[in-house]
């Protein structure tokens, strides 16, 4: 499993907005400058997050983006799944897949365990938790 720039940037943006929560709506240009992400690329990520109800968007002069909920209501897992599509380590564990060899596959339980471990680990962190982490 590898998290793409789309997922990493989305998480960074959500953390940025969580840290700026008291400032209201934050303009796209301000977020892009602070995170050093091209505005055009960032706009597509924000659109995905907004359509999913994770962000509120105000599209008027002086508008911008803000979190739709409290920062502790967002898990890292939910943000990454939304932007990545799946975090499953193998195709047969992706949503909607039905592996006809699952019963006979000797590695299937291994991949299920990895998938569950990743899900539990990332679900255990909210935006607040990540903001409070100490840099090593």
Secondary structure per residue as TSV (DSSP state, phi and psi in degrees):
chain	resnum	aa	ss	phi	psi
A	1	X	-	360.0	134.3
A	2	X	-	-136.1	128.5
A	3	X	-	-85.0	126.5
A	4	X	-	-76.5	171.9
A	5	X	H	-61.9	-32.7
A	6	X	H	-58.5	-47.7
A	7	X	H	-67.3	-43.4
A	8	X	H	-65.0	-42.8
A	9	X	H	-66.2	-40.8
A	10	X	H	-60.2	-43.0
A	11	X	H	-64.8	-42.3
A	12	X	H	-61.1	-41.5
A	13	X	H	-65.1	-44.2
A	14	X	H	-62.6	-39.0
A	15	X	H	-66.6	-40.5
A	16	X	H	-59.0	-48.8
A	17	X	H	-66.9	-34.0
A	18	X	H	-64.2	-39.0
A	19	X	H	-72.4	-19.6
A	20	X	T	-107.8	18.0
A	21	X	G	-53.0	-37.5
A	22	X	G	-75.2	-9.8
A	23	X	G	-87.2	-2.9
A	24	X	-	79.4	-142.6
A	25	X	S	-76.0	132.4
A	26	X	B	-109.2	126.3
A	27	X	-	-63.3	147.3
A	28	X	H	-53.0	-45.6
A	29	X	H	-60.6	-37.3
A	30	X	H	-68.2	-43.7
A	31	X	H	-63.3	-46.5
A	32	X	H	-59.9	-43.6
A	33	X	H	-65.6	-44.4
A	34	X	H	-65.5	-37.9
A	35	X	H	-92.8	-4.7
A	36	X	T	56.4	50.2
A	37	X	-	-124.2	136.2
A	38	X	-	-58.4	135.6
A	39	X	H	-56.3	-43.6
A	40	X	H	-60.7	-44.0
A	41	X	H	-67.0	-42.7
A	42	X	H	-64.3	-37.3
A	43	X	H	-59.1	-38.6
A	44	X	H	-69.1	-38.2
A	45	X	H	-66.0	-42.3
A	46	X	H	-65.3	-34.8
A	47	X	H	-62.6	-44.3
A	48	X	H	-62.0	-45.7
A	49	X	H	-65.8	-37.9
A	50	X	H	-68.7	-45.4
A	51	X	H	-62.7	-28.8
A	52	X	T	-83.4	-3.1
A	53	X	T	83.9	11.1
A	54	X	S	-82.5	-25.7
A	55	X	E	-125.4	149.9
A	56	X	E	-99.5	134.5
A	57	X	E	-116.4	135.0
A	58	X	E	-119.0	107.0
A	59	X	-	-99.9	63.6
A	60	X	S	-137.6	169.5
A	61	X	T	-57.7	130.2
A	62	X	T	84.2	4.9
A	63	X	-	-84.3	-159.8
A	64	X	E	156.9	-144.0
A	65	X	E	-130.1	152.0
A	66	X	E	-152.0	161.6
A	67	X	E	-65.0	141.5
A	68	X	S	-80.9	-21.7
A	69	X	S	-132.8	177.3
A	70	X	-	-66.5	146.2
A	71	X	G	-56.2	-28.2
A	72	X	G	-83.1	3.3
A	73	X	G	-95.6	2.0
A	74	X	-	-112.9	123.1
A	75	X	B	-93.1	149.4
A	76	X	H	-58.7	-38.7
A	77	X	H	-58.6	-46.7
A	78	X	H	-62.8	-41.4
A	79	X	H	-64.5	-46.8
A	80	X	H	-68.3	-38.7
A	81	X	H	-63.6	-39.1
A	82	X	H	-63.0	-45.8
A	83	X	H	-84.7	-29.2
A	84	X	H	-90.5	-22.9
A	85	X	S	91.2	-45.2
A	86	X	-	-158.5	152.1
A	87	X	-	-115.6	8.4
A	88	X	-	-59.8	136.1
A	89	X	S	-73.5	-21.8
A	90	X	S	-138.0	152.8
A	91	X	G	-57.1	-37.8
A	92	X	G	-67.5	-11.1
A	93	X	G	-99.6	-1.3
A	94	X	S	-69.9	149.9
A	95	X	T	-56.2	137.0
A	96	X	T	86.1	-7.8
A	97	X	-	-87.2	143.9
A	98	X	-	-131.1	98.8
A	99	X	-	-78.9	116.2
A	100	X	T	-72.4	-13.5
A	101	X	T	-101.2	5.4
A	102	X	T	-55.5	-42.6
A	103	X	T	-66.7	-32.0
A	104	X	T	-97.0	-10.8
A	105	X	-	-78.2	119.8
A	106	X	T	-73.3	-17.8
A	107	X	T	-97.3	-10.1
A	108	X	H	-54.6	-46.5
A	109	X	H	-62.3	-33.0
A	110	X	H	-62.3	-48.1
A	111	X	H	-68.0	-35.9
A	112	X	H	-61.5	-43.7
A	113	X	H	-63.2	-42.2
A	114	X	H	-63.9	-44.7
A	115	X	H	-59.1	-45.3
A	116	X	H	-65.6	-39.9
A	117	X	H	-64.0	-45.5
A	118	X	H	-62.5	-45.8
A	119	X	H	-59.7	-48.9
A	120	X	H	-62.5	-42.9
A	121	X	H	-61.7	-53.1
A	122	X	H	-73.4	-28.1
A	123	X	H	-68.5	-25.1
A	124	X	T	-74.7	-3.8
A	125	X	-	-118.9	127.7
A	126	X	B	-100.4	174.2
A	127	X	H	-58.8	-39.4
A	128	X	H	-61.7	-43.3
A	129	X	H	-59.4	-44.6
A	130	X	H	-68.4	-40.1
A	131	X	H	-60.8	-32.6
A	132	X	T	-86.6	-4.5
A	133	X	-	-67.1	143.8
A	134	X	-	-87.9	135.9
A	135	X	-	-76.7	136.8
A	136	X	-	-96.2	360.0
